[in-house]
């Protein structure tokens, strides 16, 4: 024990003398060397897409995004699909996606998550989508490698998705301090090789549910700030599904109306509650990125049917959401990523099918009213 303490003291002393920061897990992370932080258009327009497996569909969909006058495309770069074994990388789909986005003149926002089998802490078949790795250093290395490979070619990186849900956190109770350490390490790894790339914190799932299955998003964000997260993201990521209410409806009006859900987070404008936390913590100079938003027309899945709207209303609400942000949220609103262009194999049995703005048909392109409305919308 005495030897370990002496060694730790010497290491800490060396780090201090050489200007390196000392970080002890469980404490607020120290501020890093400042990196340049550029602002994006307010609002900026984007769509989520599924470009990974079928280049012919990726080409079609990127053309649809460009032709609609949008600037951003969001695509998940699943860690497990790239680093298939430790230090063994398959870049084929990732390289193709980056190349195609460049060809169509679109800025690429990539989501980094989905731990690989070789670094997993949980068993399959338990409804768990993703989780933190056994060794966080492995994910940090992945962040560094991907940023080095695509330096200057990727506009923004989203670090994980909805870590305030247990099913996105390896089945464990959500832990904002643990997520903040992941965000810190990935941010520093990316910035060390591509300081111009934007790093966006994970979109948090709007929820009022508590542990062990979830943590309310507002509490999780407060926990992130308490752990020092402010120094380690360029834009705050939020998810903002509209549920049943029109986009202009205030969170207080939604909370007062059981038909609309009866809680503030059931409002698209719940984004304003997250913005208020940023301001409370002196972080108002940063912008907010809405990483997912939209309305569903799903009437067959009971968890979603209560807030389903028809396709014409979905189109109207999406346009009005962008218009509301343009009128009321400048200059702090940044990219707004609407849901979505679908994956090619989605059917009506998949709840994501009902959020889409076109049908998952190929080679035909079958648009829904939402795509047509978004294309006509003044940007």
DARADA-V656210 format. One record per pair of residues at least 12 apart in sequence whose C-alpha atoms are under 10 Angstrom apart, sorted by the first residue. I is the first residue (numbers start at 0). J is the second residue. D is the distance in Angstrom with one decimal. If there is no record, write none. Layout:
i-><I,I>
j-><J,J>
d-><D,D>
This chain:
i-><19,20,22,24,24,24,24,25,25,25,25,26,26,26,26,26,27,27,27,27,27,27,27,27,27,28,28,28,28,28,28,28,28,28,28,28,29,29,29,29,29,29,30,30,30,30,30,30,31,31,31,31,31,32,32,33,33,33,33,34,34,34,34,34,34,34,34,35,35,35,35,35,35,36,36,36,36,36,36,36,36,36,37,37,37,37,37,37,37,38,38,38,38,38,38,38,38,38,38,39,39,39,39,39,39,39,39,39,40,40,40,40,40,40,40,40,41,41,41,41,41,41,41,41,41,41,41,41,41,41,42,42,42,42,42,42,42,42,42,42,42,42,42,42,42,42,42,42,43,43,43,43,43,43,43,43,43,43,43,43,43,44,44,44,44,44,44,44,44,44,44,44,44,44,44,44,45,45,45,45,45,45,45,45,45,45,45,45,45,45,45,45,45,45,45,45,45,45,46,46,46,46,46,46,46,46,46,46,46,46,46,46,46,46,46,46,46,46,46,47,47,47,47,47,47,47,47,47,47,47,47,47,47,47,47,47,47,47,48,48,48,48,48,48,48,48,48,48,48,48,48,48,48,49,49,49,49,49,49,49,49,49,49,49,50,50,50,50,50,50,50,50,50,50,50,50,50,50,51,51,51,51,51,51,51,51,51,51,51,52,52,52,52,52,52,53,53,53,54,54,54,54,55,55,56,56,56,56,56,56,56,57,57,57,57,57,57,57,58,58,58,58,58,59,59,59,59,60,60,60,60,60,61,61,61,61,61,61,61,61,62,62,62,62,62,62,63,63,63,63,63,63,63,64,64,64,64,64,64,65,65,65,65,65,66,66,67,67,67,67,67,67,67,67,68,68,68,68,68,68,69,69,69,69,69,69,70,70,70,70,70,70,71,71,71,71,71,71,71,71,71,71,71,72,72,72,72,72,72,72,72,72,72,72,73,73,73,73,73,73,73,73,73,73,73,73,73,73,73,74,74,74,74,74,74,74,74,74,75,75,75,75,75,75,75,75,75,75,75,76,76,76,76,76,76,76,76,76,76,76,76,77,77,77,77,77,77,77,77,77,78,78,78,78,78,78,78,78,78,78,78,79,79,79,79,79,79,79,79,80,80,80,80,80,81,81,81,81,82,82,82,82,82,82,83,83,83,84,84,84,84,85,85,85,85,85,85,86,86,86,86,88,88,90,90,93,93,94,94,97,97,97,97,98,100,100,101,101,105,105,106,106,106,106,107,107,107,107,107,108,108,108,108,108,108,108,108,108,108,108,108,109,109,109,109,109,109,109,109,110,110,110,110,110,110,110,110,110,110,111,111,111,111,111,111,111,111,111,111,111,112,112,112,112,112,112,112,112,112,112,112,113,113,113,113,113,113,113,113,113,114,114,114,114,114,114,114,114,114,114,115,115,115,115,115,116,117,117,118,118,118,118,118,118,118,118,119,119,119,119,119,120,120,120,120,120,120,120,121,121,121,121,121,122,122,125,125,125,126,126,126,126,126,127,127,127,127,127,127,127,127,128,128,128,128,128,128,129,129,129,129,129,129,129,129,129,129,130,130,130,130,130,130,130,130,130,130,131,131,131,131,131,131,131,131,131,131,132,132,132,135,135,135,135,136,136,136,138,138,138,138,139,139,139,139,139,139,139,139,139,140,140,140,140,141,141,141,142,142,142,142,142,142,142,142,142,142,143,143,143,143,143,143,143,143,143,143,144,144,144,145,145,145,146,146,146,146,146,146,146,146,146,147,147,147,147,147,147,148,148,149,149,149,150,150,150,150,150,150,151,151,151,151,151,152,152,153,153,153,153,154,154,154,154,155,155,155,155,155,155,155,156,156,156,156,156,156,156,156,156,156,156,157,157,157,157,157,157,157,157,157,157,157,157,157,157,157,158,158,158,158,158,158,158,158,158,158,158,158,158,159,159,159,159,159,159,159,159,160,160,160,160,160,160,160,160,160,161,161,161,161,161,161,161,161,161,161,161,161,162,162,162,162,162,162,162,162,162,162,162,162,163,163,163,163,163,163,163,163,163,163,163,163,163,163,163,163,163,163,163,163,164,164,164,164,164,164,164,164,164,164,164,164,164,165,165,165,165,165,166,166,167,167,168,168,170,170,170,171,171,171,171,172,172,172,172,172,172,173,173,173,173,173,173,173,173,174,174,174,174,174,174,175,175,175,175,175,175,175,175,175,175,175,175,176,176,176,176,176,176,176,176,176,177,177,177,178,178,178,178,178,178,178,179,179,179,179,179,179,179,179,179,179,179,179,180,180,180,180,180,181,181,182,182,182,182,182,182,182,182,182,183,183,183,183,183,183,183,184,185,185,185,186,186,186,186,186,186,186,187,187,190,196,197,197,197,198,198,198,198,198,198,199,199,199,199,199,199,199,199,199,199,199,200,200,200,200,200,200,200,200,200,200,200,200,201,201,201,201,201,201,201,201,202,202,202,202,202,202,202,202,202,202,203,203,203,203,203,203,203,203,203,203,203,203,203,203,204,204,204,204,204,204,204,204,205,205,205,205,205,205,205,205,205,205,205,205,206,206,206,206,207,207,207,207,215,216,216,216,216,216,217,217,217,217,217,217,218,218,220,220,220,220,221,221,221,221,221,224,224,224,224,225,229,229,229,229,229,230,232,233,233,233,233,233,234,234,234,234,234,234,234,234,234,234,235,235,235,235,235,235,235,235,235,235,235,235,236,236,236,236,236,236,236,236,236,236,237,237,237,237,237,237,237,237,237,237,237,238,238,238,238,238,238,238,238,238,238,238,239,239,239,239,239,239,239,239,239,239,239,239,239,239,239,239,240,240,240,240,240,240,240,240,240,240,240,240,240,240,240,240,240,241,241,241,241,241,241,241,241,241,241,241,241,241,241,241,242,242,242,242,242,242,242,242,242,242,242,242,242,242,242,242,243,243,243,243,243,243,243,243,243,243,243,243,243,243,244,244,244,244,244,244,244,244,244,244,244,244,245,245,245,245,245,245,245,245,245,245,245,245,246,246,246,246,246,246,246,246,246,246,246,246,246,246,246,246,247,247,247,247,247,247,247,247,247,248,248,248,248,248,249,249,249,249,249,249,249,250,250,250,250,250,250,250,250,250,250,250,251,251,251,251,251,252,253,253,253,253,253,254,258,258,259,259,260,260,265,267,267,267,267,268,268,268,270,270,270,270,270,271,271,273,274,274,274,274,274,283,284,284,285,285,285,285,286,286,286,286,286,286,286,287,287,287,287,287,287,287,288,288,288,288,288,288,289,289,289,289,289,289,290,290,290,290,290,290,291,291,291,291,291,292,292,292,292,292,292,292,292,293,293,293,293,293,293,293,293,293,293,293,293,294,294,294,294,294,294,294,294,294,294,294,294,294,294,294,294,295,295,295,295,295,295,295,295,295,295,295,295,295,295,296,296,296,296,296,296,296,296,296,296,296,296,297,297,297,297,297,297,297,297,297,297,298,298,299,299,299,299,299,300,300,300,300,302,303,303,304,307,307,308,309,309,310,310,310,310,310,310,310,311,311,311,311,312,312,313,313,313,313,313,313,313,314,314,314,314,314,314,314,314,315,315,315,315,316,316,317,317,317,317,317,317,317,318,318,318,318,318,318,318,318,319,319,320,320,321,321,321,321,321,321,322,322,322,325,337,337,337,337,338,338,338,338,338,339,339,339,339,339,339,339,339,339,340,340,340,340,340,340,340,340,340,341,341,341,341,341,341,341,341,342,342,342,342,343,343,343,343,344,344,344,345,345,345,346,346,346,355,355,355,356,356,356,356,356,356,357,357,357>
j-><31,32,180,176,177,180,226,176,177,180,226,176,180,225,226,227,176,179,180,223,224,225,226,227,228,176,179,180,183,225,226,227,228,229,230,231,183,226,227,228,230,231,183,227,228,229,230,231,183,186,187,230,231,187,230,190,194,230,231,187,190,191,194,195,230,231,233,190,194,195,196,197,233,194,195,196,197,198,232,233,234,285,195,196,197,233,234,285,286,197,233,234,284,285,286,330,331,332,333,197,234,286,288,330,331,332,333,334,70,286,329,330,331,332,333,334,286,287,288,324,325,326,328,329,330,331,332,333,334,335,286,287,288,289,321,322,324,325,326,328,329,330,331,332,333,334,335,378,69,70,71,288,289,321,325,332,333,334,335,336,378,64,67,68,69,70,71,72,321,333,334,335,336,337,373,378,64,65,67,68,69,70,71,72,73,105,106,107,108,289,290,291,334,335,336,337,338,339,61,64,67,69,70,71,72,73,74,108,290,291,292,334,335,336,337,338,339,340,356,64,71,72,73,74,75,108,109,290,291,292,335,336,337,338,339,340,341,355,60,61,64,72,73,74,75,336,337,338,339,340,341,342,355,61,72,73,74,75,96,339,340,341,342,343,72,73,74,75,92,93,95,96,99,100,340,341,342,343,74,75,76,77,80,91,92,93,95,96,342,92,93,95,96,342,343,92,342,343,92,95,96,99,361,362,342,343,359,360,361,362,364,95,96,99,100,340,342,343,96,99,100,102,103,361,362,363,364,72,340,341,357,364,96,99,100,102,103,104,105,340,99,100,102,103,104,105,103,340,357,364,366,370,374,103,105,340,370,373,374,100,103,104,105,374,103,374,370,371,372,373,374,375,376,378,373,374,375,376,377,378,105,106,336,373,374,378,103,104,105,106,107,334,100,104,105,106,107,108,154,155,334,335,336,100,105,106,107,108,109,154,336,337,339,340,105,106,107,108,109,110,155,156,157,290,291,336,337,338,339,93,96,97,107,108,109,110,111,157,93,108,109,110,111,112,113,156,157,159,160,92,93,96,108,109,110,111,112,113,145,156,157,93,109,110,111,112,113,114,115,159,110,111,112,113,114,115,116,138,141,142,145,111,112,113,114,115,116,117,118,92,93,113,114,115,93,115,141,145,114,115,116,117,138,141,115,116,117,115,116,117,118,115,116,117,118,137,141,137,140,141,144,141,144,145,148,145,149,148,149,109,149,152,153,152,152,153,152,153,153,154,152,153,154,155,152,153,154,155,156,153,154,155,156,157,196,197,198,199,290,334,336,153,154,155,156,157,158,198,199,155,156,157,158,159,160,199,201,202,290,138,141,142,145,156,157,158,159,160,185,201,128,129,130,131,138,157,158,159,160,167,201,128,129,130,131,132,159,160,167,168,128,129,130,131,132,133,137,138,159,169,129,130,131,132,138,132,132,133,130,131,132,133,134,135,137,138,131,132,133,134,169,132,133,134,168,169,170,171,133,168,169,170,171,169,170,166,169,170,165,166,167,169,170,164,165,166,167,168,169,170,171,165,166,167,168,169,170,159,160,161,162,165,166,167,168,169,170,159,160,162,165,166,167,168,169,170,171,159,162,167,168,169,170,171,177,178,181,168,169,181,180,181,184,185,181,184,185,181,184,185,188,181,182,183,184,185,186,187,188,189,184,185,188,189,185,188,189,156,158,184,185,186,187,188,189,190,192,184,185,186,187,188,189,190,191,192,193,188,189,192,188,189,192,185,188,189,190,191,192,193,194,196,188,189,190,191,192,193,192,193,192,193,196,189,192,193,194,195,196,192,193,194,195,196,193,196,193,195,196,197,195,196,197,198,195,196,197,198,199,233,234,185,186,189,196,197,198,199,200,201,232,233,182,185,186,197,198,199,200,201,202,232,234,235,236,288,290,178,181,182,183,185,186,198,199,200,201,202,232,236,178,181,182,199,200,201,202,203,200,201,202,203,204,236,237,238,290,173,200,201,202,203,204,205,213,216,236,237,238,174,175,177,178,201,202,203,204,213,214,216,219,175,178,201,202,203,204,205,206,208,209,210,212,213,214,215,216,217,218,219,220,203,204,205,206,208,209,210,211,212,213,214,215,216,210,211,212,213,214,212,213,212,213,212,213,211,212,213,210,211,212,213,209,210,211,212,213,214,209,210,211,212,213,214,215,219,210,213,214,219,222,223,214,216,218,219,220,221,222,223,224,225,226,228,219,220,222,223,224,225,226,227,228,222,223,226,200,201,219,222,223,226,228,200,220,222,223,224,225,226,227,228,229,231,232,223,226,227,228,231,228,231,198,199,200,201,223,228,230,231,232,200,227,228,229,230,231,232,231,198,231,232,198,199,200,230,231,232,233,231,232,231,233,232,233,234,231,232,233,234,235,236,231,232,233,234,235,236,237,286,287,288,290,228,229,231,232,233,234,235,236,237,287,288,290,232,234,235,236,237,238,288,290,216,235,236,237,238,239,288,289,290,291,215,216,217,219,220,235,236,237,238,239,273,289,290,291,216,217,237,238,239,240,264,291,217,237,238,239,240,263,264,265,266,267,269,270,262,263,264,265,262,263,264,265,264,237,238,264,272,273,264,269,272,273,275,276,273,276,235,273,276,277,273,276,277,279,280,276,277,280,282,280,277,280,281,282,285,282,285,284,285,286,287,288,284,285,286,287,288,289,331,332,333,334,273,274,277,282,285,286,287,288,289,290,332,333,270,273,286,287,288,289,290,291,333,334,269,270,273,274,287,288,289,290,291,292,335,267,269,270,288,289,290,291,292,293,335,336,264,265,266,267,268,269,270,289,290,291,292,293,294,335,336,337,264,265,266,267,268,269,270,289,290,291,292,293,294,295,337,338,354,264,265,266,267,268,269,292,293,294,295,306,313,316,317,320,259,260,264,265,266,267,292,293,294,295,303,304,305,306,307,308,258,259,260,265,266,267,294,295,303,304,305,306,307,308,256,258,259,260,265,266,267,268,294,306,308,316,259,266,267,268,294,312,313,315,316,317,319,320,266,267,268,269,293,294,315,316,317,318,319,320,321,322,323,324,266,267,268,316,319,320,322,323,324,265,266,267,268,269,263,265,266,267,268,269,271,262,263,264,265,266,267,268,269,270,271,272,263,264,266,268,269,266,265,266,267,268,269,266,305,306,305,306,305,306,306,292,293,294,320,320,323,324,287,288,289,328,332,287,328,287,286,287,328,331,332,331,330,331,330,331,332,333,328,329,330,331,332,333,334,328,330,331,332,333,334,335,331,332,333,334,335,336,332,333,334,335,336,337,333,334,335,336,337,338,335,336,337,338,339,317,320,335,336,337,338,339,354,313,314,316,317,320,336,337,338,339,354,355,356,306,307,308,309,310,312,313,314,316,317,337,338,353,354,355,356,307,308,309,310,312,313,338,350,351,352,353,354,355,356,308,309,310,311,312,313,350,351,352,353,354,355,309,310,347,348,349,350,351,352,353,354,350,353,347,348,349,350,353,347,348,349,350,350,350,353,350,353,354,353,353,368,353,354,355,356,367,368,369,367,368,369,372,368,369,354,355,356,367,368,369,372,356,367,368,369,370,371,372,373,368,369,372,373,369,372,337,338,369,370,372,373,376,369,370,372,373,374,375,376,377,373,376,335,337,335,337,373,376,377,378,376,377,378,378,354,355,356,373,351,353,354,355,356,351,352,353,354,355,356,357,369,370,352,354,355,356,357,358,359,366,370,353,354,355,356,357,358,359,360,355,358,359,360,358,359,360,361,359,360,361,358,359,360,358,359,360,367,369,370,368,369,370,371,372,373,369,370,371>
d-><9.7,9.7,10.0,8.9,8.7,8.0,9.9,7.0,8.1,9.0,7.8,8.4,9.8,9.0,6.5,8.3,8.3,9.1,9.2,9.3,8.6,6.7,4.3,4.7,8.1,9.5,8.5,7.7,7.8,9.4,6.4,5.0,7.3,9.4,8.3,9.1,9.7,9.5,7.1,9.4,7.9,9.8,9.7,7.8,9.0,8.5,5.5,8.0,9.1,9.8,7.9,6.7,7.8,9.2,9.2,9.9,9.9,8.4,9.7,9.7,7.4,9.3,6.4,8.1,9.9,9.9,9.3,9.6,7.0,6.9,9.4,9.4,9.2,8.7,7.5,8.8,7.5,9.5,9.5,6.3,9.1,8.6,7.8,9.1,7.9,8.3,9.9,9.5,9.8,9.3,8.9,9.0,9.6,8.1,7.3,9.2,9.1,9.8,7.8,9.8,9.9,8.3,9.8,9.3,9.4,8.8,5.9,7.4,9.8,9.9,9.2,8.2,9.5,8.3,6.1,7.5,8.7,9.6,10.0,8.4,6.9,10.0,7.9,5.7,5.5,6.9,5.4,5.0,7.3,9.2,9.8,9.6,9.1,9.9,7.6,9.2,6.8,6.0,9.6,8.0,7.0,7.8,8.3,5.5,4.9,5.9,6.8,8.9,8.0,7.0,7.7,9.0,9.9,9.2,9.3,8.0,5.5,4.3,6.0,8.6,8.6,9.7,9.8,8.1,5.0,5.6,6.2,8.8,8.3,8.5,5.8,5.5,6.6,8.2,9.9,7.9,7.9,9.7,9.8,9.2,5.5,5.8,4.2,5.5,7.2,9.2,8.9,9.4,9.2,9.6,9.0,9.7,6.5,5.8,4.5,6.3,9.1,9.4,9.6,7.1,10.0,7.5,8.6,6.5,5.2,6.2,9.1,9.9,9.2,8.7,9.6,9.6,7.9,4.8,4.8,6.3,5.8,7.1,9.8,9.5,8.4,5.7,4.5,6.3,8.9,9.1,9.8,8.4,7.7,9.7,9.8,6.1,6.3,5.8,4.9,6.2,8.4,9.6,7.5,8.3,9.1,6.6,6.1,5.8,8.6,9.8,9.6,8.2,6.0,4.8,6.4,7.3,9.7,9.9,9.6,8.4,6.2,7.7,9.8,8.7,6.9,6.3,5.1,7.9,9.8,9.4,7.0,8.9,8.7,9.4,9.1,6.6,9.3,9.7,9.4,9.3,7.8,9.2,8.1,8.4,8.4,9.9,9.9,9.6,5.8,7.4,8.3,6.8,9.0,7.0,9.9,9.9,9.6,9.1,8.9,9.1,9.4,8.1,8.7,7.8,8.2,8.7,9.0,8.7,9.0,7.5,9.6,9.3,7.2,8.0,9.9,9.5,7.9,7.9,9.2,10.0,9.7,9.6,9.3,7.0,8.8,9.5,8.6,9.1,8.8,9.9,8.5,9.8,7.2,9.1,9.8,9.2,9.9,7.8,7.0,9.2,6.6,9.3,8.1,9.5,9.8,9.5,9.8,6.8,9.8,9.7,9.9,9.2,10.0,9.5,10.0,8.9,9.0,8.9,8.4,8.9,9.3,9.9,8.6,9.8,6.7,7.6,7.1,9.5,9.6,7.3,7.9,8.3,9.3,6.7,4.1,7.4,8.6,9.7,8.7,6.6,8.8,8.9,9.1,7.4,8.0,9.5,9.7,9.0,8.3,8.2,9.9,8.0,5.4,6.1,8.8,8.9,9.1,9.2,5.6,4.7,5.9,6.8,8.8,9.7,7.6,8.7,7.7,7.8,6.6,6.3,5.3,6.1,8.4,9.9,7.8,9.6,9.9,9.9,9.9,8.6,6.0,4.6,5.7,7.4,9.2,9.6,9.4,8.2,9.5,7.2,9.4,9.9,9.5,9.8,8.6,9.9,7.5,6.4,5.0,6.3,9.3,9.9,9.7,8.4,5.4,4.5,6.5,7.8,9.1,9.8,9.0,9.7,9.9,9.1,7.0,9.5,9.7,6.1,5.7,5.6,7.3,8.5,9.7,9.7,9.9,9.5,9.3,7.5,6.0,5.6,5.2,7.6,8.5,9.8,9.5,6.5,5.8,5.5,5.8,6.3,10.0,8.2,7.6,9.2,9.8,10.0,8.3,6.0,5.6,3.9,7.0,8.8,9.4,8.8,9.2,8.5,9.2,7.6,7.7,8.9,9.2,9.5,9.4,7.3,10.0,9.6,10.0,7.8,6.8,8.1,8.1,7.7,8.2,6.4,9.0,9.1,10.0,7.2,8.5,8.4,9.9,9.3,9.4,8.9,10.0,9.7,9.9,9.6,9.7,9.6,9.7,9.2,8.7,9.7,8.0,7.3,7.5,8.9,9.3,9.3,7.8,9.3,9.8,9.3,8.3,6.9,5.6,8.2,7.9,5.4,5.4,6.7,8.6,6.7,5.9,4.7,5.8,7.1,9.9,9.0,9.6,9.3,9.3,9.6,9.5,7.6,8.3,6.4,5.1,6.0,8.8,10.0,9.8,8.7,6.0,4.6,6.3,6.5,7.6,9.2,8.6,9.9,9.5,9.3,9.2,8.0,9.7,7.0,6.0,5.3,5.4,8.0,9.7,9.3,9.8,7.2,8.2,8.7,8.9,8.6,6.9,4.7,6.8,9.3,9.6,7.3,5.0,7.0,8.5,9.3,7.9,9.0,8.7,10.0,9.2,6.1,6.2,6.8,6.2,9.4,9.8,8.2,9.9,9.3,9.0,9.4,9.9,8.1,9.8,9.4,9.0,9.2,9.7,8.7,5.3,5.5,7.1,9.3,8.1,9.3,7.6,5.5,6.1,9.1,8.3,6.4,5.9,9.6,9.8,6.7,9.2,9.9,9.7,9.7,6.0,7.4,9.3,8.9,9.5,8.7,9.7,8.3,10.0,6.7,9.5,9.6,8.5,9.8,7.8,4.4,6.4,7.8,6.2,6.1,9.7,9.3,5.7,5.4,8.1,7.5,8.8,9.1,8.9,9.8,9.1,9.1,6.7,4.6,6.0,5.7,8.4,9.2,9.9,8.4,8.5,7.6,5.5,4.1,3.7,7.3,8.3,9.2,9.2,8.5,6.0,6.4,9.9,9.5,9.0,8.4,8.4,9.5,8.6,9.9,8.9,6.9,8.5,9.5,9.1,8.2,9.3,8.2,8.7,7.5,9.9,7.7,9.2,9.3,5.9,5.1,8.7,8.7,6.4,8.7,9.2,8.2,7.4,9.5,8.6,8.9,9.6,9.2,9.0,8.7,5.7,8.2,9.2,6.2,6.0,9.8,10.0,9.6,7.4,9.1,8.6,4.8,5.3,8.5,7.9,7.1,9.1,8.6,8.5,8.9,9.8,8.2,9.7,10.0,8.0,5.5,8.2,9.0,6.5,6.4,9.6,8.4,9.4,7.8,9.8,9.1,5.7,7.0,9.4,9.8,9.8,8.6,9.9,9.2,7.2,5.5,8.9,8.7,7.9,9.8,6.9,9.1,7.4,7.2,9.7,8.6,9.5,9.5,6.7,8.7,8.2,5.5,6.3,8.9,9.0,5.5,4.4,5.7,7.0,9.4,9.5,9.6,9.0,8.6,7.4,6.2,5.0,5.9,8.5,9.5,9.9,10.0,9.5,9.9,9.8,8.6,6.2,4.7,5.9,5.9,8.0,9.5,9.4,9.7,7.7,9.8,8.5,9.5,8.2,6.3,9.7,7.3,8.2,7.3,6.4,5.5,5.3,8.6,9.2,9.2,8.9,8.9,8.4,9.3,7.6,5.1,7.8,9.6,8.5,4.9,5.5,6.9,8.4,9.3,9.6,9.4,9.4,9.5,9.8,6.1,5.4,4.4,5.3,9.0,9.6,8.9,9.7,8.9,8.4,7.9,7.9,9.7,7.0,7.2,8.1,6.7,8.1,8.7,9.0,9.4,8.8,7.5,9.0,9.4,9.2,6.2,6.7,9.1,8.9,9.8,9.4,9.3,8.6,5.5,5.2,7.1,6.5,9.8,9.2,6.5,9.1,8.3,7.2,9.8,9.0,9.2,9.3,8.8,8.8,6.2,4.4,6.6,8.9,9.2,8.2,6.9,4.9,5.5,8.4,7.5,8.4,10.0,9.6,9.7,9.6,8.6,7.8,9.8,9.2,7.1,7.9,9.2,9.1,5.8,4.6,6.2,6.7,8.0,9.2,7.2,7.3,7.7,6.2,6.2,9.7,8.2,9.8,9.6,8.5,7.8,8.3,8.9,9.1,10.0,8.9,5.6,7.3,8.4,5.3,5.1,8.8,8.9,7.6,9.3,9.0,10.0,6.6,6.0,8.9,8.0,5.4,8.5,8.5,9.9,8.9,8.8,9.7,9.2,9.7,9.7,7.7,9.4,9.2,9.0,9.9,8.8,5.9,8.5,9.6,6.6,7.4,5.6,9.3,8.3,10.0,9.3,8.3,9.0,8.1,9.4,10.0,9.9,9.0,9.0,7.0,8.5,9.8,7.6,9.9,6.6,7.7,9.8,8.9,7.1,9.5,8.0,5.3,8.1,8.5,8.8,8.7,9.8,6.3,8.8,9.2,9.3,5.8,6.8,9.2,7.6,9.6,9.9,9.2,7.9,5.9,7.5,7.9,5.3,5.3,6.7,8.9,9.4,8.8,5.5,5.8,4.9,5.8,5.7,9.4,9.8,8.7,7.4,9.2,9.0,9.8,8.3,5.9,8.0,6.7,5.4,4.9,8.2,9.6,8.9,9.8,9.7,9.8,7.7,5.3,7.1,8.8,9.8,8.4,9.4,8.0,4.5,4.1,5.1,8.8,8.5,7.5,6.0,7.7,8.9,5.8,8.8,8.3,8.3,9.7,7.1,5.4,5.7,8.8,9.9,10.0,9.2,9.8,6.2,9.7,7.6,5.9,7.9,9.0,9.4,9.6,8.2,8.4,6.8,7.0,8.1,9.3,5.6,7.6,9.4,9.8,8.2,9.3,9.0,9.4,6.5,8.3,7.9,9.0,7.6,9.7,9.4,9.1,9.7,8.9,10.0,8.4,9.3,9.9,7.6,6.5,10.0,7.8,10.0,9.8,9.7,7.8,7.7,8.8,9.4,7.2,9.0,9.8,8.9,9.0,8.6,7.4,9.7,9.3,8.8,8.4,9.1,7.1,9.6,9.5,8.9,9.7,6.6,7.6,8.9,9.7,9.6,5.8,5.2,5.3,6.1,9.6,9.5,9.4,8.1,9.5,8.9,8.7,8.5,9.7,7.4,6.6,4.8,5.9,8.4,9.6,9.8,9.5,10.0,9.6,9.1,6.1,4.9,6.0,6.2,9.2,9.9,9.7,9.7,7.2,7.9,9.6,7.3,6.3,5.0,5.9,7.4,9.1,9.7,9.1,9.6,8.1,8.6,5.7,5.5,4.8,6.2,9.6,9.7,9.2,8.5,8.7,7.9,5.5,7.8,7.2,6.7,6.7,7.8,6.0,4.7,7.4,9.7,9.6,9.7,9.5,9.1,7.8,7.8,6.0,9.6,9.4,9.9,9.7,10.0,6.9,4.4,5.1,6.3,8.7,9.3,9.0,9.9,9.1,6.7,5.8,4.5,8.2,9.1,6.7,5.8,5.5,8.6,8.9,9.6,8.4,9.0,9.0,7.8,8.2,9.2,5.9,6.9,7.6,9.5,8.0,6.1,7.5,8.5,9.9,8.7,5.3,7.4,8.7,8.3,5.7,7.8,7.6,8.1,9.4,7.7,8.8,9.8,9.8,7.8,4.4,6.5,7.0,9.9,9.1,5.9,8.7,7.5,6.3,7.6,9.8,9.3,8.2,9.5,9.0,9.6,8.0,7.8,9.6,9.5,9.1,9.5,9.1,6.2,9.3,8.4,8.4,7.2,5.5,6.7,9.9,9.6,9.8,9.6,6.2,7.9,9.3,6.6,5.3,9.0,9.5,7.5,9.5,8.5,7.7,7.0,9.0,7.7,7.3,9.6,6.7,9.4,9.9,6.7,7.7,7.0,9.6,8.1,9.8,6.6,8.2,6.1,7.8,9.3,7.5,4.4,6.8,7.3,5.3,7.9,6.2,5.8,9.2,8.6,8.4,6.1,9.6,8.7,9.8,9.3,8.7,6.7,6.2,9.8,9.8,9.7,8.4,8.9,8.9,9.1,7.7,9.1,8.4,9.7,8.0,8.7,9.7,8.0,9.0,9.4,9.2,8.7,9.9,8.3,9.9,9.7,10.0,8.8,9.1,9.0,7.6,9.9,8.7,9.4,7.8,9.5,7.7,9.5,6.8,9.0,9.3,9.9,9.3,7.6,4.5,5.4,5.7,8.9,9.6,9.6,6.2,5.0,5.5,7.5,8.8,9.1,6.5,5.1,5.0,6.1,8.0,8.1,7.5,6.2,4.7,5.9,8.3,10.0,7.6,6.3,5.1,7.7,9.2,7.4,5.4,5.8,6.2,8.6,8.5,9.2,7.7,6.5,5.1,5.8,8.8,9.3,7.6,9.3,8.1,6.4,8.8,8.9,5.8,5.4,8.1,6.8,8.8,9.5,8.4,7.3,7.0,9.2,9.0,8.7,5.6,8.7,7.6,7.5,9.3,8.0,8.5,6.1,9.0,9.9,5.3,6.2,8.0,8.2,9.7,7.1,9.2,8.6,8.4,8.8,5.4,4.5,7.9,9.8,4.9,5.3,6.2,9.5,9.0,7.4,9.4,10.0,9.0,5.3,6.6,9.0,8.6,9.8,8.5,9.7,9.5,6.8,8.8,8.2,5.2,7.7,9.5,8.7,8.5,8.1,9.8,8.5,9.7,9.8,8.3,8.9,7.0,9.5,8.0,9.7,10.0,9.0,9.7,10.0,10.0,10.0,9.1,9.5,9.8,8.7,7.1,6.3,7.1,8.5,5.9,7.1,9.3,8.9,8.6,8.8,9.9,8.8,9.7,8.0,6.4,9.8,8.2,8.3,5.7,3.8,7.4,8.1,6.0,7.4,8.7,7.3,7.3,9.0,8.9,10.0,7.8,9.3,7.3,9.6,8.4,7.5,9.9,8.2,9.9,6.9,6.1,9.6,9.4,6.7,9.1,9.9,9.5,9.5,9.9,7.9,9.5,9.4,9.0,9.6,8.7,9.0,8.8,8.9,9.2,9.4,9.2,9.1,9.8,9.0,9.7,6.1,6.0,7.2,8.8,9.1,9.6,6.5,4.7,5.9,8.0,9.9,9.3,9.3,8.8,5.6,6.1,6.2,8.2,8.0,9.9,9.1,9.3,8.5,5.7,7.8,7.1,7.1,5.6,9.2,9.3,9.4,6.4,9.5,8.8,5.0,6.8,7.5,6.8,8.5,9.9,8.9,6.4,9.3,9.2,7.8,10.0,8.2,8.5,9.0,7.2,5.3,5.2,8.7,9.8,9.3,7.8,6.6,9.3>
